[in-house]
């Protein structure tokens, strides 16, 4: 009985860790694409300048090398960040700015229609 419970506990820990890691990968990727758009533009600009600089040295593969390196660095940054957050024990459910991921309703403002000042106070 004890052996079965230990295996179940280990499996649930591994599943929880894997789930946390995958959610962090997703959240960091979305954050990089949406919030980090200026960073993506800066990386593309630096990549274009680097490929122009490398073109005389590597005429055929300069663009491929720079584009592949940029993509690999982005993926590596997301995976390492997710691994560090998972290793520190920070779960995505504990982070306030990830409320959109949990489906929590936190409206910034309430909707006021244009006709409301004229019709909201009328009792039928």
N, C-alpha and C positions, 0 to 999 in steps of 0.2 A: 504494500500500500504506500509506504513512504517513498519507494523508488519511483512509482508512477507519479506521485505528486511533485517530486523534484524535477522530473522530466517535463511535466506540464508547466511548472514555474519557469524553467529555463526556456522552453519554447515560447511562452508568452513574453518573456523578457526580450528574446531575440526578435519576435514579431513586433513588439512595441518599439524596439530600437530601429528596426528596418523601416517601420511606418513613420517614425519621427524623422529619420534621415531622408526618406522620399518626399515627405511633406516639406521639409526644409529646402530640398533641391527645387521643388516646384515653386515655393514662395520666393526664394532668392532669384530664380530665373525670371519670374514675372516682375519682381521688383527691379531687376537689372534692365528689363526691356521697357518698362513703363516709367519708373521714376528716374532710372539712370540713362534716359535718352540723351542728354547732353554728353554723358560719358561715352556712349556708343558713337556719337558724332565725332568726338575728339579722337577715339580709337580709330575710326575710319579715316580721318584726316591724317593722323600719324602713319597709319598703314599705307595710305596712298603715297605719302612723301617717302616712306621707306622703300616701297616698291620702285618708285622712280629712281631713288638713289642706287638700289641694287641692280637695276636693269642693265647698266654697262658691264657689271661683273657676271651676272647670271641672266643672260638675255631671254631664255625660254622659261625658266622656273621662278623668276623673281616674284611675280604676282601670286603664283601658287604657294610659294614658301611663306610670304607675308600673310596671305589670307588664311592659310592653314594654321600658322602660328597664332594669329589673333583668335581664331575660333577655339583652338586648343587652350589658350590661356584663359578665355572666358569660361569654358567648361571646367577647367581645373580650378578656377577661382570659386565657382559655384559649388563644386563637389567638396573642395577643402573647407569652405565656409560651412557647408551643411554638416560635414564630419566633425568640425570643431564644436559647433553648436550642439550636436547630438552627444558628443563625448563629454561636454560640460554638463549635460543633463538638462538643458533648456528645452522644454517641449513647446511646440507651436501653440498649444492651447493656453500657455501661460503668458504669451506676448500680446500686449494690448493692440498694437497696430496691425495685427493679423485678424481682426474681427471680421473682415470680409471673407476670410477663408472658412470661418465657422458658420457663417450664415446669420450672425447676430445682427439684429436690426438696431442700428444706431443712427437715426436720421439726423442730419445736420440742421435742417430747418423744416418747418411744416409748410405745406403748400397753401397759398392764399390765391384764390382765383380772382380775376380782374373784376368780376361782377359781384363779388362778395360784399363790398361796402354798400351796395345798393339793395341786395336781396337777402343778406344773411339775417337781418333784424326783423324781417317781415314774418309774422305768424299767420298761417293760413287758417 
